[in-house]
């Protein structure tokens, strides 16, 4: 019998990913244990219905209560937390903004380890509250581009046999080898070299340019910005075979576009960056997409992240409705669940006016429904902090109820009372497994 319970639990709930709310201190574990002992001391002795439906119901009830507790914990608004606000750009075509989580400093692969902005940015160039910035893009960061000669597609400039050339990037030198067959033409050789470079994984990419019946090999760096040597890479004839002049014949050593840094102003102060993507104060990831007209800046402002908070509210409602659905399910042979349904309805009804003012209404079965438009309107007119404040009392009461359910889910399943505890002796004696034969002692998630 107990094996069936564990099989259901392991296949249904044990594989779910843990959240930050599933991490607990030793003191919290001790409180869970003490609560179970306290309930056991004051509870009557029951004979519990051990049917498969009841076993499943008890586990479902406990796990859904714990899940709802996580949703309640996540619905916390802090006006100073970047996790509940986001930055927006008034010109996404020129500058794209991504709000980073607190402490999450994301950079592009080709950016340098040091940010183009120092730690004094907020003091020297931006408002103290860091709620707004302005960026005028004067020039985008560009890669180095080498363009070879345009050669006739149906002829062949190289001799048959093995050929080599070298690519120098910083202090590294990479040797490329390829073979020219008798049936090859300039077009097939250029295509072969393009594939070879694209698969090399050394930070270069290539394209084939066409003009009429001619083709040229274009090689560009994946990184942008100037370096101490100006150019990012150089292509040379092979040092091991000085007679091989493949680079000269293809013309791929010719730099057609030198790399350059991005140039822009941040709050009126000139800045440069070797990449078009960078971070500001470890809170905003900025991507420069194109230049802006002279004198026209892109405004970046911080505002409440309504989408994120709306998701959190919906998660809370979904978690609440799952427990309501369990309490309404007569097929589980859990008649005592009607008591749970009554308790949940009473909890929600106590805050009916506040909930309805932000778009939350109760259905006949006790479930909640959110009017998204009304919630967003309320958040826009009163600020999201005020709107979520109306949820605070309901959320706190619901938290107490879900904690009670997770500790003692057997309160709401079919059982027959055998005897009351002795009013005196029971003060020092706890009936084992009274709170939950199957689920109360499963400390899953409490790690």
N, C-alpha and C positions, 0 to 999 in steps of 0.2 A: 504493500500500500504506500509506504513512504517513498519507495523507489519510483512509483508513478508520479508522485508529486515533484520529486527532484527532476525527473525526466522532462516534465512539462516546464518547470522553471528554467532549466538549463537551455532548452531549445527555444524558449520564447523570450526570455529576458537577460540571461547571463551574458550574451554576446553583444549587448548594446554598449556603445562607447560611453565612457565616463565623462562627466563634466566637472567644472571647477567646484560645483556644489556637492559633488560626491566625495570630496576630500574632507576628512574630519580629524579633529584633535582627539587625544586620548580622553580628555575630560568630557567630550561630547559622547564618546562611546560609553563612558561610565554613566552618563545621564540616561542614555537609552536603557542600559541594563537596570539602573535603579528604578526607572519608570515601570519597566516590566515587572520587577519584584513588587513594587508598590501596588500595582493593579492586581497582581496575583494574591496579595494579602487580603484585599477587600472584596474580591470577586467570589461569587458562589462557585460550587463545583458543578461543572456541566458535563453532560454526555453529548459530544458533538457529532452531527451528521457527517459521516466520512464518505459520502457518495462522490463520484468523480466530478460532478458539476460543482459541488460545494468546494472541493479541493481547488479546482481551477478558479472559482470565483474568489476565494480568499487570496490567492496569489495575485490575480489580476487587480484586486482592490488595493492590496499593499503596494504593488509596483506602480500603479497609476497614481496613487497618493504621493509616493516619493517623486515621481516625475513632475507632478503638479507643484510640489515644494520647490523643485529646481526652477520651474517657470516663474514662481513667485519671487524667488531670490534674484532672478535675472531682471525682473521689472523694477529696477532701481534707477531713479533719475538723479544725476549729479550735474549741475550746470557747469562745474569746473572740469568734468571728465570729458576727454576727447572722444570717448567711446559712445557718447550720446549726443554728439554734434558733428557736423561735417562742414567742410569748406566747399564753396561752389564758385565757378568761374562764370562771368557774364559773357564770355566769348570762348566757347569750347573749341571752335575751329582753330583758334590761335593758341590757346593755353588750356590744357586739360589738367584737372586737379583730382588727386586721390587722397582722401583723408586716411592717415595711418593710425593704427591702434597705439595706445600709449606705450612708448619704449620700443616701437617697431620702426627701425630706421632702414628703409628699403632703398637700394640703389640699383641702377642698371649694371649689367655685367661689365660694360666698358668704362664705367666711371672710376675715378681714382678713389683711394681709401679715404682721403680727406675731403670733406665737403667744401664746396666753393664758398660757403658762408661760415664765418667764425661764430664762436659762442656768444659774441656781443651783438649779434644781429638784432635781437628784440630790443636792445637798449639803444642802438645807434641808428637803426633804419626803419623800425616799425613801431606801431602803437604798443604801449605797455601791455595791453590785454591781448595782443596778437589776434585780434578778431578780424582784421582786414589787411590786405596787401594790394599793391598795384604793380603790374609788370608791363613794361613796354619792350617788345622784342625787336631788336635792331638787326640781328643777324643770327642765323641758326648754325649750330655746330655741324661741320661737314666732314666726310671721310676723305682719304686720299684715293684718287682714281688714276689708274694707268690705262691708256688706250693704245692698242697696237696699230699696225698699219692695216689699211684695207687692201686685202689680197683677193685676186680672182678666185672664184670658187672652183673652177674646173682645171686649175693648174696646181703645181706643187713647187714651193720654194725650197723645201728641205730635202736633204738626201735621204735615201732609204737606209734603215738601220736604227741603232740605239742613239738617243739624244738625252742630254741632261742640262738642267739650269738650276740656279740657286735663288732662294728668296731669303733675304735678311730682315728680321724683325727684332728690334732692340739688339740684344747680344746673341740672339739665336739665329742660326743659319740652317735652312731646310733645303734638301736636295730633291728635285723632282726628276724622275726618269720616265721616258715614254719611248715607244717604238713606232717608226714610220714604215708602213708596209708598201708593197708595190702598187696596190690598188688605191692607196690614200690620195687625197687631194688637199689643197689648203683648207677647204671647208671641213673635211672630216678630221684633219689634224687639230684645227681650232676647237671643234666640238669635243674632241678627246681631251685636250688640255683644259677646257672649261669644266668638264666632269671631274678631272683630276684635282683641280684647285678647289672645287666646291666640296669634295669629299675629304680634303686634307685636314680640316679641323684646326687650322692654324690662325684663324681670325681673318681670312680673306674670302671674298666671293667673286664670281665672275659672270659676265653676260656676253652674248654674241651680238654684235651690232651689224646691221645689214644696210648696204646701199647698192641697189641694183644687183649686179652679179658679183658683188664683192662682200667679204666678211672681215670683221676685225674683232679681236679679243679684248674685252674690257675687264680689268681687274680692280676691285675696290676693297678697301679695308672695312671691317665691320665696326671698328672703333672710330671715334671722331676726335677732333681737337688736336691742337699742336703739341709737339713734344720738344725736347731739348735739341733734337736733330732736325726739326721742322717736319720732315716726312716720316710716316709711320713704317713704311717698308720700302725695300729696294730690290730690284730683280737684276741678277747678274748672270753672265755666261759662266759655265761650270769651271771651277778652279782645277778640277781633276783632268779636264780635257779642254785645253786652251784652244784647240782647233775647232771646237764645236761653237758655232756662232748663231745658235737658234734664237737667242734673245735679240740679236741685231737684225736678223731676217724677219722676225715677227714684229719687232718694234715695241715689245711689251715693257721695255724699261722706261718708256716715255711717260712722264707724269703730266697728265692733262688737267688735273685739279688737285691742288695742294690742300691738306687738311686745315681746318680753321676752328676756332673756339666760338661758342655761342656768346653773343654780346646782348645785354639787356639792362634795363634799369629796374631796381626793386625799391619801391617807395621813393623814386627819384634819385637813387644812388646807383652809379654805374657798377655792373657786375659782369664777370665772365665765367664760363663753365666749359670744360672740355667735352661735355655731353649735353644733349638736349633734355635729359631727365635728371633731376636732382631733388634733394629734400630741403625743406626749410624747418629749422628748429625740431627736427625729428618728428614732426606732426603732419606735414604736408608733402606729398610727392607731386612735383610739378613736371609736366611734359610740354615742351615748346614745340608747336606744330608748324607755325609759320610766322613770318614777321608781321608786325602791326604798323599801320600808317604812323608817320612821325607825329608825335604829340598825343596819340591815342593809346591809352593804357588799358590793359585788361584788369578789371577789378575782381579781387578774390575776397569773399566775405564768409564769415562763420555764422552758421545758424543751426537751430535744432534739427537733428536727423529724424524727421517724422517717419520715414520709411522704416528705420531701425526700431523705433519705439512702437510703431504700428504692428510690426512683426512680433514684438515681445507681448503686446496686449493680446494679439490673436493666439499666440502660444498659450497664454494664461487661460483664455476662453476655451480653447480646444482641450486643455488638460482638465478643466472643470467639467466640461460637457462629457468627457469620457467617463468620469466617475458618476455623473448623473445617469448616463446610459446604463452603467452597471447596476445602479440602484433601481432602475426601471425594468430590468430584464427579469421577467418572471420565469423564464425557461431554466434559470440556474437553480431553481428550487431553494432560493434564499429569501424566504418570506420576511426575515428580519431586515432585509435591505430597505424596506419601505421606511423604516426608522431613519436610515441614513438619508434617504431622499427628503424626508421631512426636515431633518437638521440642515441640509444644504440649502433647501428652499428658504428656510427661516433666516439663514445667514445672509443670503442674497437680498431677501425682501427688506431687511433692516436698512439697507443702503439703496433702496429702489430709486429715490429721487436723484441722488448724486450720480448713480449709474446711468439713468435715463438722460441726464443733462449732457453726458458726453457720448451718447449713442448706444448705450448698453441696455437692452431690454430682455425681460425674462419670458420664455415661452411657457405654455401650459404644463409641459412635462418637467419644468424646472431648469431646462438648459438656457444658456445665454446666447444672445445674438448681437453682433456689433454692426451698427450703421457706420460704415467707413467714412462716408462723406460728412456725417455729423461730427464724428470724432476729429477729423482733420479740420473742420470748420472751428470747432471748439478750441483745438490746439492753436490755430492761427489767430483767433480772436483773444484768447486768454493766456497764451503761451502754453507750451506743452507741460511745463512744470506745474502750472495751476491745474491743468486737466488731469494729470496723473495724480495730483494731490487728492482729487476726489475719489480716486481708487484706493487710497492708502488704508483707510479704516476697513474697507471690505477685504483688501488684500491681507491685512493683519489678522482679521477674524478667520479668513479662509486658511491662513497659515497654521493657526492653532488647530483647526479642524483636521487638516491633512496630516499634521503631526500625530494627532490622536488616532487617526485611521491607520497610519503606517505602523504605529506601536501595537495597536490592538484591532486588527481587521476581523478577528473572530467574533467581535461584538455584533457584527452584522450578518452572520451566517446562521443557518438553522441549528439549534441545539436544545437540549432538554435539561432543565435545572435539576440537579440531584439533591443538593443540600446547601444551606447557607453556611458561611464560615462562622466558627465560634466567635462571638463578639469580644472575648477576652484573649483566648489562646491564639487566635489568628494574628494578633499583633506581631508575633515573632515567628510566624510560619507562613511561607509562601507556597501555594499549590503549584507544582511544576506544570508548565505548558498550558496553563489556563488561558493566557492571553492569546496564544496561537500555537496549536499543535504543530503546524506545518511552516508558518511564515514568521512568527515572532522571533524565533531563534536564528533566522537566516540574516546574518549581518552583512549581506552582500551590499557593495557600494560604500560601506562605511570603512574607508581605508585611510 
